Amino acid sequence: MNFFFLISSSTIRTSTLKKIKTVVSGQERVDVFSRILLNLYRWKNRYDAKFVVVFYLSHPEENLTITIPLDLISSPIENELEATKFMVNLLNSADELGINIEKQDFSSLLSSLASGCNFFYLTSSGKDISQLDEDSIKSNNLCFILGSQMDLTDSQEETLSTFDPTLISVGDREYLASHVVSIINHYLYTIFK
């Protein structure tokens, strides 16, 4: 089984040179992706599933999909600094890391994932994740979709709605995306352990 985590951000740009000093809490919020990567990396070996992080850079000058199968990362990511260094290297020279980067619109990205995945969109108006049917969760690959700092844009939500995602929530409070992926994985772990 594969677990995909699709996170969209409109602020991150590949055209600007990244350095550790400028990334942490910087204007583009690469640090958000770093924390998500770190939290998912910590979960990847806890049960029998392949983890794939899909970062979508939705800035109009970008429209880039960065697909990172976590089992292909050669150096361990054990803390936020290592995760940030990985993201800086990735955004500055992805080809050297062997990471797949593809220019595509959001609809094309969803179409490529839809053939083998059940979509779950994280939004505060969704059904509590603990109320999901366990059999349906175990029936296919899973793709969890969330914004990096807020929900998807209206346009992205409209596009996503054509794929009939299950709307889910981790509670009535707003959480950091890095916390949301940990909450999702905690719930999945109770099902798949």
C-alpha positions as CSV (number, residue, x, y, z in Angstrom):
1,M,0.0,0.0,0.0
2,N,1.1,3.5,-0.8
3,F,0.4,6.6,1.3
4,F,0.6,9.9,-0.7
5,F,0.7,13.3,1.0
6,L,-0.1,16.1,-1.4
7,I,0.7,19.5,-0.1
8,S,0.2,22.7,-2.1
9,S,1.9,26.0,-1.6
10,S,1.6,29.2,-3.6
11,T,4.6,30.9,-2.1
12,I,7.6,28.7,-2.8
13,R,9.6,29.5,-5.9
14,T,12.4,27.5,-7.5
15,S,13.8,30.7,-9.2
16,T,15.2,32.1,-6.0
17,L,18.4,30.7,-4.5
18,K,17.8,29.1,-1.1
19,K,20.1,29.2,1.9
20,I,19.5,27.8,5.4
21,K,19.5,31.3,6.8
22,T,16.8,32.6,4.4
23,V,14.6,29.5,4.5
24,V,13.8,29.3,8.2
25,S,10.6,31.3,8.6
26,G,11.4,33.1,5.4
27,Q,8.9,34.7,3.1
28,E,8.5,31.6,0.9
29,R,7.8,29.3,3.8
30,V,10.0,26.4,2.7
31,D,10.3,25.7,6.5
32,V,6.7,24.4,6.3
33,F,7.7,21.8,3.7
34,S,10.7,20.9,5.8
35,R,8.6,20.2,8.9
36,I,6.2,18.1,6.9
37,L,9.0,16.1,5.4
38,L,10.6,15.5,8.8
39,N,7.3,14.4,10.4
40,L,6.5,12.0,7.5
41,Y,10.0,10.7,7.5
42,R,9.6,9.7,11.1
43,W,6.5,7.7,10.3
44,K,7.7,5.9,7.2
45,N,9.1,2.8,8.9
46,R,6.5,2.3,11.5
47,Y,4.2,0.1,9.4
48,D,4.2,-1.6,6.0
49,A,3.4,1.2,3.6
50,K,5.4,3.2,1.1
51,F,5.3,6.9,1.8
52,V,5.4,9.5,-1.0
53,V,5.4,13.2,-0.4
54,V,4.1,15.3,-3.3
55,F,4.8,19.0,-3.0
56,Y,2.9,21.1,-5.5
57,L,4.3,24.6,-6.1
58,S,1.2,26.4,-7.3
59,H,2.6,29.9,-7.9
60,P,1.6,30.9,-11.5
61,E,5.2,31.0,-12.6
62,E,5.9,27.5,-11.1
63,N,3.1,24.9,-11.4
64,L,5.6,22.3,-10.4
65,T,5.1,18.9,-8.9
66,I,7.9,17.5,-6.7
67,T,7.4,13.8,-6.0
68,I,9.6,12.4,-3.2
69,P,9.3,8.6,-2.4
70,L,10.7,8.7,1.2
71,D,12.4,5.3,0.9
72,L,14.6,6.8,-1.9
73,I,16.1,9.5,0.4
74,S,19.7,8.2,0.9
75,S,20.7,10.2,4.0
76,P,18.5,9.9,7.1
77,I,16.4,13.0,8.1
78,E,16.5,13.0,11.9
79,N,15.9,16.7,12.8
80,E,14.6,19.9,11.4
81,L,18.0,21.2,10.2
82,E,18.6,18.0,8.1
83,A,15.1,18.3,6.7
84,T,15.7,22.0,5.8
85,K,19.0,21.2,4.2
86,F,17.3,18.5,2.1
87,M,14.6,21.0,1.0
88,V,17.2,23.7,0.2
89,N,19.2,21.2,-1.9
90,L,16.1,19.9,-3.6
91,L,14.8,23.4,-4.5
92,N,18.3,24.5,-5.7
93,S,19.2,21.4,-7.7
94,A,16.6,18.6,-7.7
95,D,18.2,16.8,-10.6
96,E,21.3,16.0,-8.4
97,L,19.1,14.3,-5.8
98,G,17.2,12.1,-8.4
99,I,13.9,13.6,-7.4
100,N,11.1,13.8,-10.0
101,I,10.0,17.3,-10.8
102,E,7.3,17.8,-13.4
103,K,5.7,21.0,-14.7
104,Q,1.9,20.5,-14.7
105,D,-1.3,22.1,-13.6
106,F,-3.2,21.0,-10.6
107,S,-5.8,19.0,-12.6
108,S,-3.1,17.0,-14.4
109,L,-1.5,16.2,-11.1
110,L,-4.8,15.0,-9.6
111,S,-5.5,12.9,-12.7
112,S,-2.1,11.2,-12.5
113,L,-2.8,10.2,-8.8
114,A,-6.5,9.4,-9.2
115,S,-6.1,6.1,-11.0
116,G,-4.6,4.3,-8.0
117,C,-5.7,6.4,-5.0
118,N,-8.6,7.3,-2.8
119,F,-8.5,11.0,-2.2
120,F,-9.0,12.5,1.3
121,Y,-9.1,16.3,1.5
122,L,-8.2,17.8,4.9
123,T,-10.5,20.6,5.7
124,S,-12.2,21.8,8.9
125,S,-15.6,21.2,7.4
126,G,-14.8,17.5,6.8
127,K,-15.9,14.4,8.7
128,D,-13.7,13.5,11.7
129,I,-11.0,11.1,10.5
130,S,-11.8,8.6,13.3
131,Q,-15.3,8.1,11.7
132,L,-13.9,6.8,8.4
133,D,-14.7,3.2,7.4
134,E,-11.6,1.1,8.0
135,D,-12.4,-1.3,5.1
136,S,-12.5,1.5,2.6
137,I,-9.2,2.9,3.9
138,K,-7.6,-0.5,3.4
139,S,-9.0,-1.0,-0.1
140,N,-6.7,1.2,-2.1
141,N,-3.7,3.5,-2.0
142,L,-4.5,6.7,0.0
143,C,-3.8,10.3,-1.0
144,F,-4.2,12.9,1.7
145,I,-4.4,16.5,0.3
146,L,-3.9,19.6,2.3
147,G,-2.6,23.1,2.0
148,S,0.7,24.1,3.5
149,Q,-0.7,26.9,5.6
150,M,-4.4,27.1,4.8
151,D,-7.0,25.1,2.7
152,L,-6.5,24.9,-1.0
153,T,-7.6,27.9,-3.1
154,D,-11.2,28.0,-4.4
155,S,-10.0,27.1,-7.8
156,Q,-8.0,24.1,-6.5
157,E,-11.0,23.0,-4.4
158,E,-13.2,23.2,-7.5
159,T,-10.8,21.1,-9.5
160,L,-10.4,18.6,-6.6
161,S,-14.2,18.2,-6.3
162,T,-14.4,16.6,-9.7
163,F,-12.5,13.7,-8.3
164,D,-15.0,13.2,-5.5
165,P,-12.6,13.3,-2.5
166,T,-13.7,12.3,1.0
167,L,-13.6,15.5,3.1
168,I,-12.0,14.7,6.5
169,S,-10.9,16.7,9.5
170,V,-8.6,16.3,12.4
171,G,-10.8,18.5,14.6
172,D,-12.4,21.9,14.8
173,R,-9.1,23.8,15.4
174,E,-6.6,24.9,12.9
175,Y,-3.3,23.0,13.1
176,L,0.1,23.4,11.3
177,A,0.3,21.1,8.3
178,S,3.2,19.3,9.9
179,H,1.0,18.5,12.9
180,V,-1.9,17.4,10.6
181,V,0.3,14.7,8.9
182,S,1.3,13.4,12.3
183,I,-2.3,13.2,13.4
184,I,-3.2,11.4,10.2
185,N,-0.4,8.9,10.7
186,H,-1.3,8.3,14.3
187,Y,-4.8,7.4,13.1
188,L,-3.5,5.2,10.3
189,Y,-1.1,3.4,12.6
190,T,-4.0,2.3,14.8
191,I,-5.6,0.7,11.8
192,F,-2.5,-0.8,10.0
193,K,-0.2,-1.8,12.9
